[in-house]
């Protein structure tokens, strides 16, 4: 089985897919964030949907993490 390494992770070529649309990726058409792989169109779309790299990709906003530290 062919494999490839992207973002310091090993993938079967057939398993290297976009987290959002499940489309096949290649080393020239992917972007990664928080260990997840995306096709470039969906990466841009998810960022634009919320205007940041946290909420658009299903993560807690950093500002919430900062607020929690200030209350301790």
Phi and psi restraints in degrees (value plus and minus 20) as a CYANA .aco file:
   2 UNK   PHI     -93.9   -53.9
   2 UNK   PSI     122.8   162.8
   3 UNK   PHI    -153.1  -113.1
   3 UNK   PSI     143.6   183.6
   4 UNK   PHI    -165.3  -125.3
   4 UNK   PSI     139.2   179.2
   5 UNK   PHI    -134.6   -94.6
   5 UNK   PSI     104.6   144.6
   6 UNK   PHI    -157.6  -117.6
   6 UNK   PSI     113.4   153.4
   7 UNK   PHI      33.9    73.9
   7 UNK   PSI      21.1    61.1
   8 UNK   PHI      41.5    81.5
   8 UNK   PSI       3.2    43.2
   9 UNK   PHI    -141.7  -101.7
   9 UNK   PSI     127.6   167.6
  10 UNK   PHI    -117.8   -77.8
  10 UNK   PSI     110.8   150.8
  11 UNK   PHI    -149.4  -109.4
  11 UNK   PSI     125.0   165.0
  12 UNK   PHI     -89.3   -49.3
  12 UNK   PSI     123.1   163.1
  13 UNK   PHI     -76.8   -36.8
  13 UNK   PSI     -57.8   -17.8
  14 UNK   PHI     -95.7   -55.7
  14 UNK   PSI     -36.9     3.1
  15 UNK   PHI    -115.0   -75.0
  15 UNK   PSI     -27.0    13.0
  16 UNK   PHI     -99.7   -59.7
  16 UNK   PSI      70.2   110.2
  17 UNK   PHI    -151.8  -111.8
  17 UNK   PSI     137.2   177.2
  18 UNK   PHI     -86.7   -46.7
  18 UNK   PSI     113.2   153.2
  19 UNK   PHI     -83.8   -43.8
  19 UNK   PSI     -47.9    -7.9
  20 UNK   PHI    -109.0   -69.0
  20 UNK   PSI     -71.8   -31.8
  21 UNK   PHI    -127.2   -87.2
  21 UNK   PSI     -27.3    12.7
  22 UNK   PHI      46.3    86.3
  22 UNK   PSI      -6.3    33.7
  23 UNK   PHI     -90.5   -50.5
  23 UNK   PSI     129.9   169.9
  24 UNK   PHI     -86.5   -46.5
  24 UNK   PSI     120.2   160.2
  25 UNK   PHI    -131.0   -91.0
  25 UNK   PSI     141.8   181.8
  26 UNK   PHI    -152.2  -112.2
  26 UNK   PSI     150.0   190.0
  27 UNK   PHI     -84.0   -44.0
  27 UNK   PSI     -39.4     0.6
  28 UNK   PHI    -115.5   -75.5
  28 UNK   PSI     -26.7    13.3
  29 UNK   PHI    -150.6  -110.6
  29 UNK   PSI      11.4    51.4
  30 UNK   PHI    -145.4  -105.4
  30 UNK   PSI     140.7   180.7
  31 UNK   PHI    -157.1  -117.1
  31 UNK   PSI     129.8   169.8
  32 UNK   PHI    -147.9  -107.9
  32 UNK   PSI     130.8   170.8
  33 UNK   PHI    -175.8  -135.8
  33 UNK   PSI     114.3   154.3
  34 UNK   PHI      34.2    74.2
  34 UNK   PSI      15.6    55.6
  35 UNK   PHI      57.1    97.1
  35 UNK   PSI     -14.0    26.0
  36 UNK   PHI    -128.9   -88.9
  36 UNK   PSI     126.0   166.0
  37 UNK   PHI    -124.1   -84.1
  37 UNK   PSI     121.0   161.0
  38 UNK   PHI    -157.2  -117.2
  38 UNK   PSI     131.2   171.2
  39 UNK   PHI     -92.5   -52.5
  39 UNK   PSI     133.2   173.2
  40 UNK   PHI     -80.2   -40.2
  40 UNK   PSI     -59.9   -19.9
  41 UNK   PHI     -81.1   -41.1
  41 UNK   PSI     -61.8   -21.8
  42 UNK   PHI     -94.0   -54.0
  42 UNK   PSI     -51.7   -11.7
  43 UNK   PHI     -79.3   -39.3
  43 UNK   PSI     -67.5   -27.5
  44 UNK   PHI     -85.5   -45.5
  44 UNK   PSI     -62.6   -22.6
  45 UNK   PHI     -81.9   -41.9
  45 UNK   PSI     -64.8   -24.8
  46 UNK   PHI     -86.7   -46.7
  46 UNK   PSI     -57.0   -17.0
  47 UNK   PHI     -85.2   -45.2
  47 UNK   PSI     -66.7   -26.7
  48 UNK   PHI     -86.3   -46.3
  48 UNK   PSI     -47.8    -7.8
  49 UNK   PHI     -81.0   -41.0
  49 UNK   PSI     -53.7   -13.7
  50 UNK   PHI    -142.5  -102.5
  50 UNK   PSI     -31.7     8.3
  51 UNK   PHI      58.7    98.7
  51 UNK   PSI      -6.0    34.0
  52 UNK   PHI    -172.8  -132.8
  52 UNK   PSI     149.9   189.9
  53 UNK   PHI    -107.2   -67.2
  53 UNK   PSI     -20.0    20.0
  54 UNK   PHI    -120.9   -80.9
  54 UNK   PSI     -87.1   -47.1
  55 UNK   PHI     -81.8   -41.8
  55 UNK   PSI     -59.6   -19.6
  56 UNK   PHI     -82.4   -42.4
  56 UNK   PSI     -43.9    -3.9
  57 UNK   PHI    -131.7   -91.7
  57 UNK   PSI      -1.2    38.8
  58 UNK   PHI      58.2    98.2
  58 UNK   PSI       0.8    40.8
  59 UNK   PHI    -125.5   -85.5
  59 UNK   PSI     140.3   180.3
  60 UNK   PHI     -90.4   -50.4
  60 UNK   PSI     118.4   158.4
  61 UNK   PHI     -82.4   -42.4
  61 UNK   PSI     122.4   162.4
  62 UNK   PHI     -79.7   -39.7
  62 UNK   PSI     -52.9   -12.9
  63 UNK   PHI     -81.5   -41.5
  63 UNK   PSI     -51.9   -11.9
  64 UNK   PHI     -87.3   -47.3
  64 UNK   PSI     -58.9   -18.9
  65 UNK   PHI     -84.7   -44.7
  65 UNK   PSI     -59.8   -19.8
  66 UNK   PHI     -86.5   -46.5
  66 UNK   PSI     -61.6   -21.6
  67 UNK   PHI     -81.5   -41.5
  67 UNK   PSI     -59.7   -19.7
  68 UNK   PHI     -83.3   -43.3
  68 UNK   PSI     -57.2   -17.2
  69 UNK   PHI     -89.1   -49.1
  69 UNK   PSI     -53.5   -13.5
  70 UNK   PHI     -91.0   -51.0
  70 UNK   PSI     -44.9    -4.9
  71 UNK   PHI    -107.7   -67.7
  71 UNK   PSI     -26.4    13.6
